Amino acid sequence: MNTDLLIFYISGTVAVLSTVLVITQYNMIHALLYLVVSFLALAVVFYVLGAPFAAALEVIVYAGAIVVLIIFVIMMLNLKKDAAEQERSWLTPSVWVGPCILCAVLMVELLYLLTAEGLQEVPREAVDSKQVGLSLYGPYLIGVELGGMLLMAGTIGAYHLGRQRKKVTHRFLEAAEE
């Protein structure tokens, strides 16, 4: 069996499993860790398919910037006084063992891809950043604009939900004191 095909299937399986775990996790931090693993697995899939620029964008934009945005939203919504103690309980081995195992599988695959000789069997055409930019801001401009508006709406909605929860909690505490 071709090694590229095997790595593609392993990465695809890791991506699907980690995405399912993102959906099924009740804890937001656990889901976020599995989301990062899913993005990294997709980057390996892009790399194997001959799109190293798309793989780099996947890591930088999604696994980097989008996850940081989600962390800021989680921080805005974290309104409990015992939040520091709760965050310490999140750092137990049961939280990080699963994502670490999946990331180790992806790292072994990526190291094999980068060090193996003769894996250039599939003809690959390099796509530079200028072509990607012309495509994104040309025929796919509406998709870029809609994605930006969706991210902004989610951030504003999370902020307003957090403010409303804080106001309700404050009013409840005032009523309990009286």
OpenMM code with the backbone's topology and positions (N, CA, C; nanometers):
from openmm import Vec3, app, unit

residues = "MET ASN THR ASP LEU LEU ILE PHE TYR ILE SER GLY THR VAL ALA VAL LEU SER THR VAL LEU VAL ILE THR GLN TYR ASN MET ILE HIS ALA LEU LEU TYR LEU VAL VAL SER PHE LEU ALA LEU ALA VAL VAL PHE TYR VAL LEU GLY ALA PRO PHE ALA ALA ALA LEU GLU VAL ILE VAL TYR ALA GLY ALA ILE VAL VAL LEU ILE ILE PHE VAL ILE MET MET LEU ASN LEU LYS LYS ASP ALA ALA GLU GLN GLU ARG SER TRP LEU THR PRO SER VAL TRP VAL GLY PRO CYS ILE LEU CYS ALA VAL LEU MET VAL GLU LEU LEU TYR LEU LEU THR ALA GLU GLY LEU GLN GLU VAL PRO ARG GLU ALA VAL ASP SER LYS GLN VAL GLY LEU SER LEU TYR GLY PRO TYR LEU ILE GLY VAL GLU LEU GLY GLY MET LEU LEU MET ALA GLY THR ILE GLY ALA TYR HIS LEU GLY ARG GLN ARG LYS LYS VAL THR HIS ARG PHE LEU GLU ALA ALA GLU GLU".split()
positions = [
    Vec3(0.0846, -0.1181, 0.0000),
    Vec3(0.0000, 0.0000, 0.0000),
    Vec3(0.0892, 0.1246, 0.0000),
    Vec3(0.0508, 0.2232, -0.0734),
    Vec3(0.1247, 0.3473, -0.0836),
    Vec3(0.1254, 0.4177, 0.0526),
    Vec3(0.2419, 0.4677, 0.0950),
    Vec3(0.2519, 0.5314, 0.2266),
    Vec3(0.1713, 0.6607, 0.2343),
    Vec3(0.1649, 0.7354, 0.1244),
    Vec3(0.0831, 0.8572, 0.1235),
    Vec3(-0.0633, 0.8240, 0.1494),
    Vec3(-0.1102, 0.7171, 0.0886),
    Vec3(-0.2486, 0.6761, 0.1076),
    Vec3(-0.2737, 0.6317, 0.2519),
    Vec3(-0.1785, 0.5595, 0.3080),
    Vec3(-0.1920, 0.5147, 0.4469),
    Vec3(-0.1947, 0.6335, 0.5426),
    Vec3(-0.1059, 0.7289, 0.5218),
    Vec3(-0.1035, 0.8483, 0.6062),
    Vec3(-0.2310, 0.9287, 0.5881),
    Vec3(-0.2814, 0.9360, 0.4663),
    Vec3(-0.4078, 1.0053, 0.4419),
    Vec3(-0.5208, 0.9427, 0.5231),
    Vec3(-0.5313, 0.8108, 0.5198),
    Vec3(-0.6384, 0.7432, 0.5930),
    Vec3(-0.6227, 0.7565, 0.7440),
    Vec3(-0.5009, 0.7466, 0.7941),
    Vec3(-0.4793, 0.7622, 0.9385),
    Vec3(-0.5145, 0.9042, 0.9820),
    Vec3(-0.4699, 1.0033, 0.9066),
    Vec3(-0.5006, 1.1427, 0.9403),
    Vec3(-0.6496, 1.1706, 0.9295),
    Vec3(-0.7120, 1.1158, 0.8283),
    Vec3(-0.8565, 1.1327, 0.8144),
    Vec3(-0.9315, 1.0711, 0.9309),
    Vec3(-0.8872, 0.9541, 0.9746),
    Vec3(-0.9506, 0.8887, 1.0893),
    Vec3(-0.9314, 0.9703, 1.2162),
    Vec3(-0.8095, 1.0227, 1.2376),
    Vec3(-0.7848, 1.1075, 1.3538),
    Vec3(-0.8727, 1.2327, 1.3474),
    Vec3(-0.8871, 1.2912, 1.2300),
    Vec3(-0.9703, 1.4111, 1.2153),
    Vec3(-1.1162, 1.3810, 1.2476),
    Vec3(-1.1669, 1.2700, 1.1964),
    Vec3(-1.3069, 1.2356, 1.2214),
    Vec3(-1.3291, 1.2044, 1.3694),
    Vec3(-1.2393, 1.1252, 1.4298),
    Vec3(-1.2544, 1.0915, 1.5714),
    Vec3(-1.2475, 1.2150, 1.6605),
    Vec3(-1.1522, 1.3016, 1.6344),
    Vec3(-1.1405, 1.4204, 1.7183),
    Vec3(-1.2572, 1.5164, 1.6961),
    Vec3(-1.3118, 1.5214, 1.5759),
    Vec3(-1.4286, 1.6059, 1.5514),
    Vec3(-1.5506, 1.5517, 1.6243),
    Vec3(-1.5667, 1.4204, 1.6260),
    Vec3(-1.6766, 1.3604, 1.7023),
    Vec3(-1.6599, 1.3915, 1.8507),
    Vec3(-1.5366, 1.3859, 1.9005),
    Vec3(-1.5119, 1.4179, 2.0406),
    Vec3(-1.5360, 1.5657, 2.0701),
    Vec3(-1.5131, 1.6532, 1.9722),
    Vec3(-1.5467, 1.7952, 1.9903),
    Vec3(-1.6955, 1.8103, 2.0151),
    Vec3(-1.7746, 1.7381, 1.9396),
    Vec3(-1.9199, 1.7507, 1.9499),
    Vec3(-1.9722, 1.6886, 2.0786),
    Vec3(-1.9127, 1.5791, 2.1234),
    Vec3(-1.9673, 1.5058, 2.2374),
    Vec3(-1.9154, 1.5528, 2.3725),
    Vec3(-1.8123, 1.6365, 2.3773),
    Vec3(-1.7576, 1.6824, 2.5053),
    Vec3(-1.8480, 1.7885, 2.5672),
    Vec3(-1.8689, 1.7760, 2.6978),
    Vec3(-1.9489, 1.8754, 2.7698),
    Vec3(-1.8642, 1.9933, 2.8155),
    Vec3(-1.7374, 1.9674, 2.8425),
    Vec3(-1.6481, 2.0723, 2.8879),
    Vec3(-1.5913, 2.1452, 2.7661),
    Vec3(-1.5986, 2.2764, 2.7689),
    Vec3(-1.5557, 2.3580, 2.6557),
    Vec3(-1.4050, 2.3459, 2.6300),
    Vec3(-1.3254, 2.3363, 2.7338),
    Vec3(-1.1805, 2.3260, 2.7167),
    Vec3(-1.1437, 2.1924, 2.6533),
    Vec3(-1.2100, 2.0847, 2.6955),
    Vec3(-1.1837, 1.9536, 2.6353),
    Vec3(-1.2181, 1.9574, 2.4860),
    Vec3(-1.3324, 2.0158, 2.4550),
    Vec3(-1.3730, 2.0260, 2.3146),
    Vec3(-1.2733, 2.1091, 2.2349),
    Vec3(-1.2218, 2.2129, 2.2955),
    Vec3(-1.1247, 2.2982, 2.2270),
    Vec3(-0.9949, 2.2233, 2.1981),
    Vec3(-0.9500, 2.1400, 2.2907),
    Vec3(-0.8295, 2.0607, 2.2666),
    Vec3(-0.8506, 1.9635, 2.1503),
    Vec3(-0.9652, 1.8983, 2.1469),
    Vec3(-0.9927, 1.8069, 2.0365),
    Vec3(-1.0114, 1.8825, 1.9044),
    Vec3(-1.0595, 2.0068, 1.9104),
    Vec3(-1.0712, 2.0876, 1.7887),
    Vec3(-0.9339, 2.1188, 1.7311),
    Vec3(-0.8383, 2.1481, 1.8168),
    Vec3(-0.7014, 2.1729, 1.7703),
    Vec3(-0.6447, 2.0480, 1.7034),
    Vec3(-0.6681, 1.9313, 1.7644),
    Vec3(-0.6212, 1.8056, 1.7052),
    Vec3(-0.6866, 1.7843, 1.5686),
    Vec3(-0.8144, 1.8149, 1.5587),
    Vec3(-0.8847, 1.7996, 1.4307),
    Vec3(-0.8247, 1.8904, 1.3236),
    Vec3(-0.7963, 2.0147, 1.3593),
    Vec3(-0.7342, 2.1067, 1.2636),
    Vec3(-0.5959, 2.0590, 1.2204),
    Vec3(-0.5177, 2.0069, 1.3145),
    Vec3(-0.3850, 1.9574, 1.2804),
    Vec3(-0.3932, 1.8342, 1.1896),
    Vec3(-0.4903, 1.7478, 1.2147),
    Vec3(-0.5089, 1.6310, 1.1277),
    Vec3(-0.5485, 1.6734, 0.9870),
    Vec3(-0.6333, 1.7740, 0.9764),
    Vec3(-0.6701, 1.8243, 0.8438),
    Vec3(-0.5506, 1.8869, 0.7732),
    Vec3(-0.4616, 1.9498, 0.8482),
    Vec3(-0.3413, 2.0058, 0.7876),
    Vec3(-0.2539, 1.8948, 0.7295),
    Vec3(-0.2432, 1.7823, 0.8000),
    Vec3(-0.1665, 1.6689, 0.7470),
    Vec3(-0.2339, 1.6145, 0.6205),
    Vec3(-0.3668, 1.6089, 0.6202),
    Vec3(-0.4397, 1.5627, 0.5011),
    Vec3(-0.4103, 1.6549, 0.3830),
    Vec3(-0.4150, 1.7865, 0.4059),
    Vec3(-0.3850, 1.8808, 0.2980),
    Vec3(-0.2428, 1.8623, 0.2470),
    Vec3(-0.1489, 1.8409, 0.3391),
    Vec3(-0.0098, 1.8240, 0.3001),
    Vec3(0.0084, 1.6984, 0.2150),
    Vec3(-0.0556, 1.5906, 0.2553),
    Vec3(-0.0445, 1.4648, 0.1801),
    Vec3(-0.1064, 1.4798, 0.0414),
    Vec3(-0.2122, 1.5578, 0.0317),
    Vec3(-0.2778, 1.5774, -0.0976),
    Vec3(-0.2024, 1.6733, -0.1883),
    Vec3(-0.0896, 1.7260, -0.1422),
    Vec3(-0.0074, 1.8108, -0.2277),
    Vec3(-0.0389, 1.9582, -0.2155),
    Vec3(-0.0952, 2.0008, -0.1028),
    Vec3(-0.1271, 2.1420, -0.0816),
    Vec3(-0.0581, 2.1909, 0.0464),
    Vec3(0.0738, 2.2087, 0.0418),
    Vec3(0.1431, 2.2513, 0.1636),
    Vec3(0.1038, 2.3912, 0.2098),
    Vec3(0.0673, 2.4777, 0.1160),
    Vec3(0.0251, 2.6127, 0.1554),
    Vec3(-0.1079, 2.6069, 0.2297),
    Vec3(-0.2008, 2.5250, 0.1823),
    Vec3(-0.3288, 2.5085, 0.2529),
    Vec3(-0.3068, 2.4463, 0.3901),
    Vec3(-0.2103, 2.3554, 0.4009),
    Vec3(-0.1790, 2.2952, 0.5309),
    Vec3(-0.1247, 2.4007, 0.6268),
    Vec3(-0.0373, 2.4854, 0.5777),
    Vec3(0.0169, 2.5920, 0.6626),
    Vec3(-0.0922, 2.6896, 0.7051),
    Vec3(-0.1821, 2.7234, 0.6123),
    Vec3(-0.2935, 2.8108, 0.6474),
    Vec3(-0.3847, 2.7458, 0.7505),
    Vec3(-0.4056, 2.6172, 0.7383),
    Vec3(-0.4893, 2.5440, 0.8344),
    Vec3(-0.4317, 2.5550, 0.9750),
    Vec3(-0.3005, 2.5396, 0.9863),
    Vec3(-0.2369, 2.5476, 1.1176),
    Vec3(-0.2377, 2.6910, 1.1694),
    Vec3(-0.1994, 2.7856, 1.0850),
    Vec3(-0.1863, 2.9239, 1.1309),
    Vec3(-0.3217, 2.9872, 1.1583),
    Vec3(-0.4135, 2.9763, 1.0624),
    Vec3(-0.5416, 3.0461, 1.0754),
    Vec3(-0.6357, 2.9734, 1.1708),
    Vec3(-0.6577, 2.8454, 1.1483),
    Vec3(-0.7574, 2.7753, 1.2288),
    Vec3(-0.7016, 2.7299, 1.3630),
    Vec3(-0.5949, 2.6514, 1.3613),
    Vec3(-0.5416, 2.5998, 1.4877),
    Vec3(-0.4796, 2.7112, 1.5708),
    Vec3(-0.4449, 2.8210, 1.5093),
    Vec3(-0.3872, 2.9330, 1.5825),
    Vec3(-0.4882, 3.0408, 1.6149),
    Vec3(-0.5299, 3.1145, 1.5139),
    Vec3(-0.6107, 3.2347, 1.5361),
    Vec3(-0.7528, 3.2036, 1.5835),
    Vec3(-0.8195, 3.1099, 1.5229),
    Vec3(-0.9576, 3.0799, 1.5601),
    Vec3(-0.9637, 3.0221, 1.7012),
    Vec3(-0.8692, 2.9377, 1.7359),
    Vec3(-0.8673, 2.8806, 1.8709),
    Vec3(-0.8403, 2.9893, 1.9744),
    Vec3(-0.7535, 3.0845, 1.9438),
    Vec3(-0.7302, 3.1967, 2.0352),
    Vec3(-0.8584, 3.2780, 2.0513),
    Vec3(-0.9322, 3.2994, 1.9444),
    Vec3(-1.0599, 3.3698, 1.9526),
    Vec3(-1.1578, 3.2946, 2.0422),
    Vec3(-1.1642, 3.1635, 2.0280),
    Vec3(-1.2537, 3.0838, 2.1115),
    Vec3(-1.2107, 3.0918, 2.2576),
    Vec3(-1.0809, 3.0921, 2.2833),
    Vec3(-1.0324, 3.1040, 2.4214),
    Vec3(-1.0735, 3.2384, 2.4806),
    Vec3(-1.0661, 3.3463, 2.4024),
    Vec3(-1.1098, 3.4763, 2.4527),
    Vec3(-1.2589, 3.4759, 2.4849),
    Vec3(-1.3388, 3.4116, 2.4025),
    Vec3(-1.4825, 3.4029, 2.4298),
    Vec3(-1.5070, 3.3233, 2.5571),
    Vec3(-1.4354, 3.2134, 2.5753),
    Vec3(-1.4498, 3.1348, 2.6978),
    Vec3(-1.4111, 3.2194, 2.8188),
    Vec3(-1.3046, 3.2975, 2.8054),
    Vec3(-1.2617, 3.3819, 2.9164),
    Vec3(-1.3658, 3.4894, 2.9466),
    Vec3(-1.4316, 3.5429, 2.8448),
    Vec3(-1.5351, 3.6437, 2.8682),
    Vec3(-1.6553, 3.5840, 2.9403),
    Vec3(-1.6888, 3.4609, 2.9114),
    Vec3(-1.8052, 3.3978, 2.9717),
    Vec3(-1.7768, 3.3358, 3.1074),
    Vec3(-1.6524, 3.3278, 3.1485),
    Vec3(-1.6156, 3.2659, 3.2750),
    Vec3(-1.6404, 3.3663, 3.3878),
    Vec3(-1.7570, 3.3575, 3.4508),
    Vec3(-1.7968, 3.4578, 3.5486),
    Vec3(-1.8014, 3.4058, 3.6914),
    Vec3(-1.7603, 3.2832, 3.7162),
    Vec3(-1.7684, 3.2260, 3.8501),
    Vec3(-1.6482, 3.2692, 3.9336),
    Vec3(-1.6706, 3.2768, 4.0657),
    Vec3(-1.5616, 3.3134, 4.1561),
    Vec3(-1.4643, 3.1981, 4.1765),
    Vec3(-1.5115, 3.0753, 4.1652),
    Vec3(-1.4244, 2.9599, 4.1837),
    Vec3(-1.3659, 2.9127, 4.0506),
    Vec3(-1.3483, 3.0047, 3.9560),
    Vec3(-1.2991, 2.9684, 3.8232),
    Vec3(-1.1550, 2.9176, 3.8267),
    Vec3(-1.0711, 2.9762, 3.9117),
    Vec3(-0.9307, 2.9321, 3.9174),
    Vec3(-0.9209, 2.7879, 3.9650),
    Vec3(-1.0008, 2.7518, 4.0652),
    Vec3(-0.9991, 2.6137, 4.1135),
    Vec3(-1.0540, 2.5180, 4.0082),
    Vec3(-1.1549, 2.5606, 3.9375),
    Vec3(-1.2114, 2.4773, 3.8318),
    Vec3(-1.1111, 2.4580, 3.7181),
    Vec3(-1.0370, 2.5617, 3.6844),
    Vec3(-0.9371, 2.5500, 3.5785),
    Vec3(-0.8242, 2.4562, 3.6185),
    Vec3(-0.7890, 2.4527, 3.7462),
    Vec3(-0.6876, 2.3576, 3.7922),
    Vec3(-0.7365, 2.2148, 3.7756),
    Vec3(-0.8646, 2.1926, 3.7975),
    Vec3(-0.9179, 2.0566, 3.7822),
    Vec3(-0.9228, 2.0143, 3.6363),
    Vec3(-0.9214, 2.1085, 3.5454),
    Vec3(-0.9223, 2.0753, 3.4025),
    Vec3(-0.7881, 2.0218, 3.3562),
    Vec3(-0.6829, 2.0474, 3.4287),
    Vec3(-0.5500, 2.0067, 3.3853),
    Vec3(-0.5111, 1.8682, 3.4367),
    Vec3(-0.6070, 1.7850, 3.4589),
    Vec3(-0.5797, 1.6479, 3.5004),
    Vec3(-0.5396, 1.5664, 3.3777),
    Vec3(-0.4699, 1.4548, 3.3985),
    Vec3(-0.4286, 1.3729, 3.2840),
    Vec3(-0.5450, 1.3234, 3.1976),
    Vec3(-0.6618, 1.3073, 3.2559),
    Vec3(-0.7745, 1.2609, 3.1753),
    Vec3(-0.8149, 1.3630, 3.0695),
    Vec3(-0.7751, 1.4876, 3.0885),
    Vec3(-0.8080, 1.5920, 2.9915),
    Vec3(-0.7112, 1.5913, 2.8744),
    Vec3(-0.5824, 1.5789, 2.9023),
    Vec3(-0.4842, 1.5984, 2.7957),
    Vec3(-0.4266, 1.4709, 2.7378),
    Vec3(-0.4577, 1.3550, 2.7916),
    Vec3(-0.4004, 1.2307, 2.7386),
    Vec3(-0.4537, 1.2006, 2.5986),
    Vec3(-0.5851, 1.2118, 2.5801),
    Vec3(-0.6442, 1.1835, 2.4483),
    Vec3(-0.5899, 1.2711, 2.3373),
    Vec3(-0.5954, 1.4054, 2.3538),
    Vec3(-0.5386, 1.4906, 2.2498),
    Vec3(-0.3896, 1.4687, 2.2284),
    Vec3(-0.3148, 1.4365, 2.3341),
    Vec3(-0.1708, 1.4126, 2.3189),
    Vec3(-0.1430, 1.2868, 2.2372),
    Vec3(-0.2202, 1.1819, 2.2591),
    Vec3(-0.2017, 1.0588, 2.1811),
    Vec3(-0.2306, 1.0851, 2.0337),
    Vec3(-0.3409, 1.1539, 2.0057),
    Vec3(-0.3753, 1.1828, 1.8661),
    Vec3(-0.2713, 1.2745, 1.8017),
    Vec3(-0.2214, 1.3735, 1.8757),
    Vec3(-0.1172, 1.4615, 1.8217),
    Vec3(0.0127, 1.3854, 1.7993),
    Vec3(0.0438, 1.2887, 1.8856),
    Vec3(0.1644, 1.2081, 1.8657),
    Vec3(0.1542, 1.1268, 1.7376),
    Vec3(0.0366, 1.0717, 1.7092),
    Vec3(0.0163, 0.9979, 1.5836),
    Vec3(0.0393, 1.0908, 1.4642),
    Vec3(-0.0153, 1.2105, 1.4711),
    Vec3(0.0034, 1.3066, 1.3621),
    Vec3(0.1490, 1.3494, 1.3495),
    Vec3(0.2179, 1.3657, 1.4607),
    Vec3(0.3582, 1.4064, 1.4564),
    Vec3(0.4442, 1.2976, 1.3926),
    Vec3(0.4194, 1.1713, 1.4262),
    Vec3(0.4948, 1.0617, 1.3658),
    Vec3(0.4715, 1.0590, 1.2152),
    Vec3(0.3455, 1.0766, 1.1742),
    Vec3(0.3156, 1.0798, 1.0303),
    Vec3(0.3885, 1.1946, 0.9613),
    Vec3(0.3831, 1.3124, 1.0223),
    Vec3(0.4451, 1.4295, 0.9608),
    Vec3(0.5967, 1.4146, 0.9534),
    Vec3(0.6579, 1.3630, 1.0576),
    Vec3(0.8024, 1.3405, 1.0539),
    Vec3(0.8396, 1.2375, 0.9476),
    Vec3(0.7582, 1.1358, 0.9332),
    Vec3(0.7844, 1.0371, 0.8277),
    Vec3(0.7746, 1.1016, 0.6899),
    Vec3(0.6722, 1.1840, 0.6703),
    Vec3(0.6560, 1.2507, 0.5414),
    Vec3(0.7734, 1.3424, 0.5094),
    Vec3(0.8223, 1.4129, 0.6092),
    Vec3(0.9292, 1.5086, 0.5851),
    Vec3(1.0655, 1.4429, 0.5674),
    Vec3(1.0852, 1.3243, 0.6256),
    Vec3(1.2165, 1.2598, 0.6178),
    Vec3(1.2248, 1.1482, 0.5141),
    Vec3(1.1133, 1.0979, 0.4665),
    Vec3(1.1149, 0.9849, 0.3726),
    Vec3(1.1593, 1.0316, 0.2345),
    Vec3(1.2273, 0.9458, 0.1667),
    Vec3(1.2739, 0.9738, 0.0303),
    Vec3(1.1778, 0.9090, -0.0692),
    Vec3(1.1620, 0.9708, -0.1835),
    Vec3(1.0841, 0.9122, -0.2922),
    Vec3(0.9334, 0.9170, -0.2733),
    Vec3(0.8834, 1.0115, -0.1955),
    Vec3(0.7393, 1.0209, -0.1762),
    Vec3(0.6744, 1.1196, -0.2738),
    Vec3(0.7528, 1.1699, -0.3663),
    Vec3(0.7006, 1.2678, -0.4605),
    Vec3(0.6426, 1.1998, -0.5846),
    Vec3(0.5672, 1.0932, -0.5668),
    Vec3(0.5117, 1.0189, -0.6788),
    Vec3(0.3969, 1.0928, -0.7468),
    Vec3(0.3188, 1.1631, -0.6685),
    Vec3(0.2060, 1.2369, -0.7228),
    Vec3(0.2575, 1.3716, -0.7719),
    Vec3(0.2302, 1.4058, -0.8979),
    Vec3(0.2759, 1.5366, -0.9453),
    Vec3(0.2020, 1.6476, -0.8704),
    Vec3(0.2790, 1.7355, -0.8121),
    Vec3(0.2212, 1.8436, -0.7328),
    Vec3(0.2524, 1.9760, -0.7982),
    Vec3(0.1506, 2.0590, -0.8012),
    Vec3(0.1675, 2.1923, -0.8568),
    Vec3(0.1646, 2.2918, -0.7417),
    Vec3(0.2684, 2.3701, -0.7288),
    Vec3(0.2765, 2.4663, -0.6195),
    Vec3(0.1786, 2.5808, -0.6439),
    Vec3(0.1076, 2.6169, -0.5396),
    Vec3(0.0145, 2.7294, -0.5443),
    Vec3(0.0702, 2.8348, -0.4510),
    Vec3(0.1039, 2.9511, -0.5061),
    Vec3(0.1611, 3.0536, -0.4207),
    Vec3(0.0519, 3.1372, -0.3551),
    Vec3(0.0925, 3.2197, -0.2622),
    Vec3(-0.0041, 3.2980, -0.1840),
    Vec3(-0.0777, 3.4010, -0.2693),
    Vec3(-0.0165, 3.4478, -0.3758),
    Vec3(-0.0834, 3.5451, -0.4624),
    Vec3(-0.2038, 3.4817, -0.5300),
    Vec3(-0.1907, 3.3569, -0.5773),
    Vec3(-0.3034, 3.2874, -0.6397),
    Vec3(-0.4153, 3.2619, -0.5401),
    Vec3(-0.3789, 3.2271, -0.4165),
    Vec3(-0.4806, 3.2051, -0.3127),
    Vec3(-0.5529, 3.3354, -0.2832),
    Vec3(-0.4795, 3.4434, -0.2681),
    Vec3(-0.5410, 3.5733, -0.2420),
    Vec3(-0.6318, 3.6187, -0.3544),
    Vec3(-0.5886, 3.5988, -0.4792),
    Vec3(-0.6730, 3.6369, -0.5926),
    Vec3(-0.8010, 3.5540, -0.5980),
    Vec3(-0.7915, 3.4262, -0.5593),
    Vec3(-0.9109, 3.3420, -0.5570),
    Vec3(-1.0050, 3.3809, -0.4439),
    Vec3(-0.9472, 3.4031, -0.3250),
    Vec3(-1.0318, 3.4365, -0.2105),
    Vec3(-1.1023, 3.5700, -0.2279),
    Vec3(-1.0318, 3.6684, -0.2798),
    Vec3(-1.0915, 3.8002, -0.2942),
    Vec3(-1.1379, 3.8269, -0.4368),
    Vec3(-1.1542, 3.7222, -0.5129),
    Vec3(-1.2099, 3.7310, -0.6469),
    Vec3(-1.3442, 3.6601, -0.6494),
    Vec3(-1.3479, 3.5385, -0.7041),
    Vec3(-1.4762, 3.4681, -0.7150),
    Vec3(-1.5326, 3.4211, -0.5809),
    Vec3(-1.4500, 3.4103, -0.4774),
    Vec3(-1.4987, 3.3611, -0.3480),
    Vec3(-1.5101, 3.4714, -0.2439),
    Vec3(-1.5224, 3.5952, -0.2871),
    Vec3(-1.5282, 3.7085, -0.1958),
    Vec3(-1.6476, 3.6999, -0.1018),
    Vec3(-1.7620, 3.6572, -0.1515),
    Vec3(-1.8813, 3.6504, -0.0674),
    Vec3(-1.8619, 3.5495, 0.0466),
    Vec3(-1.7920, 3.4408, 0.0200),
    Vec3(-1.7648, 3.3425, 0.1247),
    Vec3(-1.6744, 3.3977, 0.2331),
    Vec3(-1.5733, 3.4743, 0.1943),
    Vec3(-1.4830, 3.5363, 0.2912),
    Vec3(-1.5596, 3.6380, 0.3759),
    Vec3(-1.6420, 3.7196, 0.3125),
    Vec3(-1.7195, 3.8196, 0.3862),
    Vec3(-1.8197, 3.7543, 0.4805),
    Vec3(-1.8868, 3.6498, 0.4357),
    Vec3(-1.9836, 3.5810, 0.5209),
    Vec3(-1.9141, 3.5135, 0.6392),
    Vec3(-1.7977, 3.4555, 0.6168),
    Vec3(-1.7221, 3.3953, 0.7269),
    Vec3(-1.6808, 3.4989, 0.8300),
    Vec3(-1.6356, 3.6139, 0.7852),
    Vec3(-1.5984, 3.7214, 0.8769),
    Vec3(-1.7167, 3.7730, 0.9566),
    Vec3(-1.8316, 3.7885, 0.8892),
    Vec3(-1.9507, 3.8345, 0.9598),
    Vec3(-1.9991, 3.7302, 1.0598),
    Vec3(-1.9886, 3.6016, 1.0252),
    Vec3(-2.0292, 3.4958, 1.1172),
    Vec3(-1.9416, 3.4950, 1.2418),
    Vec3(-1.8111, 3.5092, 1.2257),
    Vec3(-1.7212, 3.5161, 1.3414),
    Vec3(-1.7506, 3.6376, 1.4287),
    Vec3(-1.7753, 3.7512, 1.3668),
    Vec3(-1.8054, 3.8721, 1.4432),
    Vec3(-1.9381, 3.8584, 1.5175),
    Vec3(-2.0388, 3.8012, 1.4524),
    Vec3(-2.1688, 3.7818, 1.5177),
    Vec3(-2.1575, 3.6863, 1.6354),
    Vec3(-2.0782, 3.5816, 1.6213),
    Vec3(-2.0591, 3.4877, 1.7319),
    Vec3(-1.9897, 3.5524, 1.8501),
    Vec3(-1.8905, 3.6355, 1.8235),
    Vec3(-1.8190, 3.7037, 1.9310),
    Vec3(-1.9095, 3.8031, 2.0028),
    Vec3(-1.9850, 3.8810, 1.9278),
    Vec3(-2.0759, 3.9788, 1.9881),
    Vec3(-2.1870, 3.9079, 2.0650),
    Vec3(-2.2399, 3.7991, 2.0086),
    Vec3(-2.3435, 3.7236, 2.0783),
    Vec3(-2.2928, 3.6650, 2.2087),
    Vec3(-2.1727, 3.6114, 2.2089),
    Vec3(-2.1153, 3.5560, 2.3317),
    Vec3(-2.0932, 3.6655, 2.4355),
    Vec3(-2.0501, 3.7815, 2.3912),
    Vec3(-2.0310, 3.8927, 2.4840),
    Vec3(-2.1632, 3.9349, 2.5478),
    Vec3(-2.2664, 3.9479, 2.4662),
    Vec3(-2.3966, 3.9899, 2.5194),
    Vec3(-2.4572, 3.8840, 2.6101),
    Vec3(-2.4402, 3.7570, 2.5762),
    Vec3(-2.4893, 3.6514, 2.6647),
    Vec3(-2.4170, 3.6559, 2.7985),
    Vec3(-2.2882, 3.6795, 2.7954),
    Vec3(-2.2114, 3.6898, 2.9188),
    Vec3(-2.2527, 3.8092, 3.0022),
    Vec3(-2.2792, 3.9218, 2.9389),
    Vec3(-2.3235, 4.0405, 3.0125),
    Vec3(-2.4597, 4.0182, 3.0744),
    Vec3(-2.5502, 3.9553, 3.0005),
    Vec3(-2.6841, 3.9312, 3.0530),
    Vec3(-2.6775, 3.8375, 3.1728),
    Vec3(-2.5952, 3.7346, 3.1661),
    Vec3(-2.5815, 3.6403, 3.2767),
    Vec3(-2.5250, 3.7121, 3.3993),
    Vec3(-2.4300, 3.8029, 3.3776),
    Vec3(-2.3709, 3.8763, 3.4882),
    Vec3(-2.4743, 3.9673, 3.5539),
    Vec3(-2.5590, 4.0352, 3.4724),
    Vec3(-2.6628, 4.1221, 3.5270),
    Vec3(-2.7643, 4.0417, 3.6079),
    Vec3(-2.8065, 3.9265, 3.5556),
    Vec3(-2.9043, 3.8433, 3.6253),
    Vec3(-2.8449, 3.7926, 3.7568),
    Vec3(-2.7198, 3.7496, 3.7554),
    Vec3(-2.6542, 3.7015, 3.8764),
    Vec3(-2.6417, 3.8138, 3.9787),
    Vec3(-2.6068, 3.9341, 3.9330),
    Vec3(-2.5929, 4.0484, 4.0228),
    Vec3(-2.7276, 4.0827, 4.0861),
    Vec3(-2.8357, 4.0845, 4.0065),
    Vec3(-2.9692, 4.1135, 4.0598),
    Vec3(-3.0133, 4.0058, 4.1580),
    Vec3(-2.9821, 3.8811, 4.1283),
    Vec3(-3.0189, 3.7712, 4.2170),
    Vec3(-2.9473, 3.7837, 4.3506),
    Vec3(-2.8189, 3.8203, 4.3479),
    Vec3(-2.7426, 3.8371, 4.4710),
    Vec3(-2.7938, 3.9553, 4.5528),
    Vec3(-2.8322, 4.0650, 4.4856),
    Vec3(-2.8886, 4.1798, 4.5568),
    Vec3(-3.0199, 4.1425, 4.6235),
    Vec3(-3.1046, 4.0663, 4.5527),
    Vec3(-3.2321, 4.0250, 4.6091),
    Vec3(-3.2122, 3.9298, 4.7266),
    Vec3(-3.1095, 3.8460, 4.7212),
    Vec3(-3.0837, 3.7517, 4.8306),
    Vec3(-3.0317, 3.8229, 4.9551),
    Vec3(-2.9590, 3.9323, 4.9359),
    Vec3(-2.9071, 4.0077, 5.0495),
    Vec3(-3.0163, 4.0826, 5.1222),
    Vec3(-3.1202, 4.1213, 5.0528),
    Vec3(-3.2296, 4.2000, 5.1149),
    Vec3(-3.3232, 4.1142, 5.1914),
] * unit.nanometer
topology = app.Topology()
chain = topology.addChain("A")
for resn in residues:
    res = topology.addResidue(resn, chain)
    for name in ("N", "CA", "C"):
        topology.addAtom(name, app.Element.getBySymbol(name[0]), res)
